Amino acid sequence: MTTIPTLSGLYNQIITDLNAEFGITINPFGKAFLRALAAVKAAKLKLFYLALALLQKNIWVDTADTVAQGGTLERFGYVKLGRLPYAATQGQYNCTVTGTTGAVIPALTTFKSDDSSLHPSKLFILDVAYTMPSTTGTIVLRALEAGTGSNLSLTNTLTATAPIINVNQSALVTSIAVSAIDAETIEQYRAKAIEAYQLSPQGGSSADYRLWGSDATGVRQIYPYVFSGHSNEILVYVEAILSDSVGPPYQGVPTSTILTDVAADIEADPVTGKGRRPLGVLSVHTLPIIPKDIDITIDSGGVITSAQQITVTNALTAAIYDIRPFIAGADNAANRNDTISTFGIGNVIIQAIGGVIISSITLDVATVSVVSYNFDLGEIPYFNSITFI
């Protein structure tokens, strides 16, 4: 790629060229026409180089800017993925209401989540008029605000924003019909596009299941396996993006909505409707990933300061989040990172805060003390706790 020079570098080069061409030394002080000319030319050349830099940046999907910034990222993604970044979706909730048999709750009636709810003061709407079948009924309320910022939990309550004839204004959430999903970020969209370019479709390989399952919104990664002991059956473990996952305590566990979407996208292309599941595969089981608690104890004799403890915790959080099962045929063997160990933890600490002497490191995976642990079959490390001695 062409190196983009600085404005001062261009100016100095033009001055040098003029001196050489005319066999002179341009006076660096006072008024000098050639210096002014050099400054003007340097500014124009800088604009050309900036245009070249933008072009160089936007011929590759991994560095491209968004279309809104004058780039080509969404064009790359649309060509390969057949879609633009996913928009946020609205949650839907089954809610119990009480009143008089035969009473009607009009369509477009709005409810507001109570202060005790997971996200208070959010508005929800009834899309279709509902007639009470008895003194108790169940309505479906849709969040007016898309994304997880308006999520409700079971037993949360809402109150109608206007009186309803013969129906109590309170509604109780009894189940989640559709889980809300946040909008796909640009970097998440970029990662999906890069993966689609790197993985080649092969008619039912591990890479195919990863590509197919990743078409669903809210998916961070897909881990496919042959179902051991079962003929022509596939296990597909699904990891969700943090903001779209079930939790706490476990992050990355997908909602039932995400699992349903992944199963549907493996069966058929969501854009074209064409079938995907290979002939001969009897069934594909979509499952949530299996979190494994990671508890770490670091004995440094008290020499790690409070500020360094925060740095170490942040570094280990980031490092553990990148440890994931290795899927042959879908993952690059050179980037394999599916094992946690006391040795690796020590390296992360050294890189984070330098050569602090550590007496010992204790690693527990799912409450079992180990020196190292390999994650497989949908297992995901969950950084549960860290203790400094």
Helices and strands as residue ranges (DSSP letters): H 7-22, H 33-57, G 67-69, H 73-81, E 92-98, E 104-105, E 110-113, E 123-126, E 130-131, E 136-143, G 148-150, E 157-160, E 170-178, H 186-198, H 206-213, E 219-226, E 233-240, G 242-244, H 256-267, E 283-288, E 290-299, H 306-321, G 333-335, E 339-341, H 342-353, E 360-365, E 368-370, E 372-374, E 379-388
